[in-house]
């Protein structure tokens, strides 16, 4: 992703925002943060939006605000970025992992339900790569078990399910504005959203060392989780164009799909979306079209925001990646090792083979460049590079 490709209009607006903050002399939790919070609240159509220091801190704050700590368990997918489970561990709770769907990469509601016990306090579905998780299934689990839902929407700003934006369905939604995200800061920043007055009040206190109203009076043990005024000003500028940027990502995804299908190398992922299944599936029931080297991602539900375009390479994924790198084409693997096999979680007792779908995906996934501003000839070069590796013309 080339972060220097900023349009002339956006560059001018960002420079104006910088000058406005500089001249104000107010850099911490002042008017710019409040303005952005109000703007994003309208965009997401949710009552409370609290700007914080990062997406990881957003999840941490959500857990703290819900009173989750030692002795509690929180479910999350094993196939996701480390911060999801890392934040659970940081509050002293136990991450409980579950397998994911082979088609949409999302946490399976059935798998999550099967791992709930009397110590379970919450679930963190992750809207991975910009595709929403099956939230209807998780809402049923919430009602049945009286537990919390925290949406990890770090990669899904602007994605939606029906008339609900990602992050606005559960008890709390958490966003990251890392520079590569759909809505991107020029540094670190995050957001916590909720419809609950009490949760919002607690999070606002926790982000300033647990102080509700009186300075230097601390009712809770919080931390310095504040969003900078400067990042808030930048984000408010960029919020105006976020839907246009998602449309560009979607257009780039459509180009890839049409080009790869035309090449004869790929098919849409043939594995079923099993997020509404009421039983565990077996690996030998999947992959009936093994003669194709590539499986393409599909929009399974709602509006996909395509924060990443992730294909599955059925053989020689790492060799393909090295070949593309030699051609000057950067790719990324999200994620090379599922969380249940990470060294820091070895004490939880998980073993290789416990979550076969996630383990298989980790050996196959490859993210291709899809950022807004990428040129069509560059997209074509990516496709040609992949075709050349497999000995096909394009």
N, C-alpha and C positions, 0 to 999 in steps of 0.2 A: 504494500500500500504506500502510495506516494503522498505524504502529508503536506508537501509543498504545493500541491495543485489546488490552490485556493483561487476562486474567481475574483476578478478585480472588484466587483461589488462587495463581496464578502470581506475581502481584505480591507477595503475602505471602512466598512461598518465595524470590523473588529478593532481597527486602529482608533476609530472614534470612541468605542467603548473603553479602550485602554486609557485614552486621554481623559475621558469623563471621570473614571475612577481615580486616576492620578491627581487630577485637579480637585477632587472632592476631599482628599486627605482622610478618607474613611475606608478602611481595607478589610474589616472583620464584621460580619453580620450586621450590615447596615441596609441602605435602601436597595442596592442591586440584588442582594439575596432575596429580599422580600418581593421585589418585582418579578424575579424569575420564578419564585415559588408560586406566585399568583398566576403567572402566565402558564406554567406547566400544569397547575391545578385545573385551569380551564381546558387545556388540551386533553388531559387524561380524564376529565370529568369526574374528579374525586375531590372530596372536601379538603383534605390536609396533604400538603406536600412539604417536606422538610429537607432542605439542602444540607448535605453532609460531605465529609472529606473524601470518600471513595465508595465504590460499590461493595467492597469487602466490609467496610465499616457500616454500611447500610444494613447488611445481613446481621452483623454483630449487634447493632443497636436494636433491630427488630427482636432478636432473641432476648436481649436484656429487658426490653420493654414488656415483653410477654412473661417475664419472670422465669424463664427457662434457665436451669443451672445444674449443679451436681445432683446425680440421682435420676435425672430425666433422660429420655431418649428422643431423638428427632430423626425422622426418616428423610433420606435424600437419595438421588440416583448415584450410582457408582461411576457413571460416565458423564462427567461434567468437570468444570474448572475447580481447582483445589479450594477456593475461598468458600464454596458452599458448605463443605464438610469441615473445613478448617475453622470457620466461625462457630460451628456447633461445639467443637472441641475447646475453643478458646473460652467459652462461657462455662466450661466444666461439664457439659452434657455429653452424652455418647452418640456419635453418628451411627445410624443403622442404615446400611446400604441395601439397595434393591436394584434389580436388573431393569433394562430399558427395552423399548420397542425397536425392532430391527428396521422398520421403515421410516419412522419419524424421529428416532433417536431419543424420545422422551421417556420419562419415568412412567412405568406401567401402573395404573391404579390397582389392578389385581395384585401385582407383586408387592406394592406398598401395603395394601390391606392385609396380606398374608403375614406380614412381619410386625404388625401392631400388637403390643401387649399392654399390661396395666401401667407400665412406666412410660409409655409413649405420650409425649405432650404436643407433638406437631409434625407436619410434613412440609418439606421445601421442594415443590415441583420447580423444575428449571425449564424456562422457555428457550431451549438450546438452539443456537444458530439463528434465532429469529422466528422459529416455528413455535406456536403456543402448545403447551401441554393440554391434556384432556381434562380441563378444569371441572367439567360436570361430574366426572367420576370422583375427583378429589373432594368436591363439595358434599357428595353423598357420604364419603368416608368421614368427613368432618362432622356431619350431623349424626352419623351412627356412633362415633367414638368420642365426641365432644373434645376435639383437639383443634389446634391452630393450623392455619395454612399461611405460610410465608412464600410469596411468589418471588423466585429469583429471576428477575427480568433484565439482568445485566446486558444480555445480547438481544433484547427484544423491544427496545423503545419504538413505539409506533405500530407494533404488531397488535392484532385484535382478534377477538372471538365475538362474532355478532356485533352488537352495539357496545361491547365492553373492550376497553384497551387492556393489553397485557399489564399486569401489576395492579389493576383495579378490581380484581375478582375476589381475592383472598382477604384474610384479616389485615395483612400488610404486604406491600409490594416494594421491591428493592431494585434500584437501577445503578448502573455504572456509566460514567461519562468519560471513560478512558479514551484517549485520542483516536482509537480505531473504531469506536462505536458509531452507531447511526446518528445519535446526537452526541457530539464529541466536544469535550473541553480542550483547552490548550495546556493540559496538565492533568492532575488528579481531581476528581469530584464524583459525588454520588447523590442519590436521592432515596428517601423513604416516603411512601405514600400510604394513607389509610383513611377510612371513613370514620374511624373511632376518635371521638374527642379525647378520651382518656389515654389511648395509646399515643396519640399525637402529642399531648401535653407531656407525657413521660419522655418521649424521644427528644423533644425540644430541650428538656432539662438535661438528659443524659449527654447531649452533644456539647454541653458547656459544664462538664464536671459535676453533673447532678444538681445543679442549682436552678430552682423553679423561678423565683422572683427576686429574692434578696441577694445582692452581690456578696460573695464570700460566705454564704450560708448554703451548705450542701446537704440536701435531704437524701440524695442517692450517691452511689459511687459511679460516676460516669467517666468522661474523658474529654479530650480535645478532638471533637469530631466535626468541627465547623467547616462549612464551605467558604472559600475565599470570595470576597466581593468581586475580584477580577474575573474568576472563573464563572461566577454567576452572570456577570455582564456579557461575557463571551457566549455563554449558553443561551441567554435570552435572545441574542442576535441570531444564533444558529437555529433556534427553535422555529423561527418563521419559515425556514426552508426544509425542515426535516421530512415532510411528506414528499416533496419533490425529490429529495435525495434517495428516499426509499423507492420511489418510482424508478429512478435510475438503476438502483440495485436490481429491482425486479426485471427491468428491461435487459440488463446484463445477464441475469439468470436465464431468461428466455432465449437469449442468443446462444448461450452455452448448450441449452437443451436441444435446440433445433440443430446446431452444428454437430453435436456429438451423435444425435440420432441419425443424421444424414450420413455420418461417417461409417455407420454400421458397427462401430465399436461398443455402443452403449444401448441400454434400455432403461426406462424408468424402473426404479427399484421394484422388483417383482415380489419381494417379501410383503406380507400383509401388515397393515397397521392393526395391532392387537391391543390398542389402548382401551377398548371396550370389551375385551375378552374376559370371560369369567373363569378361566382356567389357565394353568401354566402351559406354555408351548414347548415343543421339543425342537432341537436344532435340525433334526433330519426331516422336519416338515417344511423347512424353508429352502429357498434357493433352487427353484426348479429350472432356471435358465442359466446354467453354469457356463454356457459357451460364450457369453459376453464378458469381456474383461472389465467393463465399467458399469456401475449402477449409478443412476442420476437421482438427486434428491427430488422429493415431491412435496407440494403443498397439500397437506392432509386436512387441515382445518383452519378456518379463519384467514386472516391476512398475514402472510409470511413477510417479515421485514428483511430477510436475507442479509443479516449481519455477516454471515459467512456462506459461501457456496461450497458445500462439502460433498464430494463424490466418494464412492466406495470402489477401490481398486482391488479386484479379486485375486491378483497375483503380481508379485514384484513391485509393490507399492513403493518401497524404499529406493529401489533402482530407478523407478520412474521419477521420483522426486529428485534424485541426484542428477539424472539426465536433464530435467527441466532447469535445475540450478545452473548447470553448465551452459545452458542456453540463455542465461540471464533472466530466468522466470522464477520468482520466489513463490514458494508454497509453504503451507504449515500443516502440522498434524495436531488436530484437536480431537482426542488426547491420546498420547502414546501409551499411557499406563492407567488403567482404571483406578479409582480411589481405594478400593478394597485391597489392592496390591501395593499401595504406597508404603514405603518403609515406616513412616511415622504412625501408621495405623496398624502395624503388625500385632500389637498387643490385643487387638479386637478379635483375633483368631480366624480371620478369613483366609481362604486358601485359593490357589489358582484352580479354576473350574467352577467356583461357586456361582459366578454370573457369566455364563457362556456367551450371551449376546454382546454384552459390553466388551468382553475380552476379544471377541471376534472383530467388533467394530474398531477397536484400538489398533488392530493389525491392518485395517483396510482403508480407513478414512484419510482423505487428503483435501485440504481447502485450497481452492484456486482463487486468483485475484478477481475481485468483483466490485471494488470500491467505486463510488461516483467519481467521474472524471477520467476513468480509464478509457482509452480510445478503442474504437471498433477494430482497428488494425492490430492493437495489442491483444484483444480478446481472440482474434483470429490466430495470432502467433502462439497463444497458449494452446488452442485446439490443434494447430499444426504440430506443435511440439509433442503433444500427447500421441497424436496419430503416428508421427514418425517413430516414436519409441516402440509402438506396436506393429510397425512395418506397414502402416496404411497410408494412403495418400489422402489429401484433403484439398 
